[in-house]
């Protein structure tokens, strides 16, 4: 293999490692901050950090648009269900325990 090929591969590996390390530090830091502030469900801070630290703006933008579209569809369906009085079958189903 040529020296140029090896150098390019090392740059890719270094960029990948750097991005991964930044994401890990951001996720850990945000989780710790949320725990120190005693926020409920602090794990969402780490999940948000991972989403925000995606590798490119294009990837983040695409995922954001998909999430927004899903939220809009869910809100519209919920509003229509409420307006028309649709009753969803929301029943508590007991879990089978060791005795059941």
N, C-alpha and C positions, 0 to 999 in steps of 0.2 A: 504494500500500500504506500502511496506517496505521502510525503510529509504534509502536503496541503489537505489531503483527505482526512488525515488524522487530526489536524488542527481544526477543521470544520466540525468534526464529530465532537471534539472536546468543547468547542464553543456551545454547541447544542446541549451537551450534557451539563455544562456550567450554567447555562440559562435556565434549564429545567430545574436544576438543583436550587438555584437562587430563588426562582419563583415558588417552588415548593416550600422552601425554608421561610420565605416571607408569609406565605399563606398559613403555615403552622404557627408562626409567631403571632400573627393577627388573630387567629382563631383562639389560641391559648390566652392571649392578652384580653380579648373581649369576654371570654368565659370567666376569667378571673375577676375582671372589673364588675361583671354582672353579679357574681357571687358576693363580692365585697359590698355591693350596693343592696344585697339581699333581694334581688329581683326574682319574681316567681318565674319558673321555667327558664332558668339562665342559659340553658343549652341553645336557645334560639339565637343568642348573641354570637355563638361560635358558628352556627349554621349560616347566619347572615354574613359573617366575615368571610367564610369560604365562598359564598355566592359572589360577593363583591370583588373578591380577589381573583376572579377568573382571568384567564390569560390575556384575553383581548376585549376591547370595548364592543366589538361586533358580537362576540359570544354572549356577553352580559346583556347587550341590547336585545338580542333574539330571545333569550330566556325571559327577560323582563316583559317583552311583548306577549309571550305565550302565557305567562302568569297573569298578566293584566286581562287578557282575553278570557281566560278561565274564570277569573273573578267576576267579570261582567256577565258571562253566561250563567254562572251560579246565582248571582244577584237577581238577574232577570227571571230565571226559573223560580227562585224563591218568592219573588214578588208576585209572579203569576199564580203560584200555588196558594199564596196567602189571599190574593184578590178573589180567586175563584173558590176558595174554601176547600182546597184539596187536603185531605187528611192523610198524611204519610203513616204507614204502619210502623210506628216507633214503639216497639215492645221490648221490655227488658227480658232477656233470655238468660236464665240462671246458668252459670258455668257448672259443669260436672266436677264435683270434688272427688276426693279420695273415697268417699262413702257412697257416691251416687253413680 
